[in-house]
Amino acid sequence: MLAGFKKFIAQGNVVDLAVGIVIGAAFGTLVSTFVKSLIDPLVGLILGNSANGLAGLNFTIGKQVFLYGQVISAIITFTATAAAVYFAVVVPMNAMKERRAAKLDGEPADLSDNEKMIELLERIAAK
């Protein structure tokens, strides 16, 4: 059991995972700050609560205060984070995978030099 754990650690997966978590947390903090500092006040202006931005939006039933502005802020933060991750990570990775797959599809499979030459000449002749 310990040998498997040592192999797992030695492969670098743990380091990659740790780096991903640290970068993800820092990125989340950045987006959260952006939303709270810039987006919340703009939405607060639109909704008529410019003094506190979204943080001040609430309603009261009895003695209970419902802070719906904070929920709106969390939704905006989540959406902004998800969009940034999608456009900065997912789209470029998918494009890279598609290019790699297209490149591999166009190459002949493990042939000798003569066989590769014959296949290339046949491709040229077919065009």
C-alpha positions in Angstrom: 0.0 0.0 0.0 2.8 2.4 0.8 4.6 1.6 -2.4 1.5 2.7 -4.4 1.4 5.9 -2.4 5.1 6.6 -3.1 4.5 5.9 -6.8 1.5 8.3 -6.8 3.6 11.1 -5.2 6.6 10.5 -7.4 4.5 10.8 -10.6 3.9 14.4 -10.0 0.1 14.2 -9.9 0.0 15.5 -6.3 2.2 18.5 -7.2 0.0 19.3 -10.2 -3.1 19.0 -8.1 -1.7 21.2 -5.4 -0.7 23.9 -7.9 -4.1 23.7 -9.5 -5.8 24.2 -6.2 -3.6 27.1 -5.2 -4.0 28.8 -8.5 -7.8 28.1 -8.5 -8.1 29.7 -5.0 -6.2 32.8 -6.1 -8.2 33.1 -9.2 -11.4 32.7 -7.2 -10.3 35.5 -4.9 -9.5 37.7 -7.9 -12.9 37.3 -9.5 -14.7 37.7 -6.2 -12.9 41.0 -5.5 -13.6 42.2 -9.0 -17.3 41.4 -8.6 -17.6 43.0 -5.1 -15.6 46.1 -6.0 -16.9 46.9 -9.5 -19.9 44.8 -10.5 -21.9 45.0 -7.2 -21.8 48.8 -7.1 -22.9 49.0 -10.7 -25.9 46.6 -10.1 -26.6 48.5 -6.9 -26.9 51.7 -8.9 -29.3 50.1 -11.4 -31.4 48.6 -8.6 -31.4 51.9 -6.6 -29.2 51.0 -3.7 -26.0 52.8 -4.6 -24.8 53.3 -1.0 -24.0 49.6 -0.3 -24.2 48.0 -3.7 -25.6 44.6 -3.7 -24.6 43.9 0.0 -27.3 46.4 1.2 -30.2 44.8 -0.8 -32.5 43.0 1.6 -36.0 42.7 2.8 -37.5 42.0 6.3 -40.3 39.7 7.3 -41.1 40.1 11.0 -37.7 40.4 12.6 -35.8 38.3 10.0 -33.7 40.1 7.5 -33.2 38.3 4.1 -30.0 39.5 2.3 -30.9 38.7 -1.3 -28.2 41.1 -2.5 -25.5 38.7 -1.3 -27.2 35.9 -3.1 -27.2 37.9 -6.4 -23.5 38.8 -5.8 -22.6 35.1 -5.3 -24.4 34.2 -8.5 -22.6 36.9 -10.4 -19.2 35.8 -8.9 -19.9 32.1 -9.8 -21.0 33.0 -13.4 -17.9 35.3 -13.9 -15.6 32.6 -12.6 -17.2 29.8 -14.7 -17.0 32.0 -17.8 -13.4 33.0 -17.2 -12.4 29.3 -16.7 -14.3 28.2 -19.7 -12.8 30.8 -22.1 -9.3 30.8 -20.6 -8.8 27.1 -20.1 -11.5 24.9 -21.6 -11.8 26.5 -25.1 -8.0 26.6 -25.7 -7.6 23.0 -24.4 -10.4 21.7 -26.7 -8.8 23.5 -29.7 -5.4 22.0 -28.9 -7.0 18.5 -28.6 -8.8 19.0 -32.0 -5.6 20.1 -33.7 -3.6 17.2 -32.2 -6.3 14.7 -33.3 -6.4 16.2 -36.8 -2.6 16.0 -37.1 -2.6 12.4 -35.9 -5.4 11.4 -38.3 -3.4 12.8 -41.3 -0.2 10.8 -40.6 0.4 7.3 -41.8 0.7 4.7 -39.0 4.2 3.2 -38.3 5.3 2.4 -41.8 8.7 1.9 -43.2 10.2 4.9 -45.1 9.4 3.2 -48.5 5.9 2.5 -47.5 5.4 6.1 -46.3 6.7 7.4 -49.6 4.4 5.1 -51.5 1.4 6.2 -49.4 2.3 9.9 -49.9 2.7 9.4 -53.6 -0.7 7.7 -53.8 -2.3 10.6 -51.9 -0.8 13.1 -54.3 -1.9 11.0 -57.3 -5.4 10.8 -55.9 -5.7 14.6 -55.8 
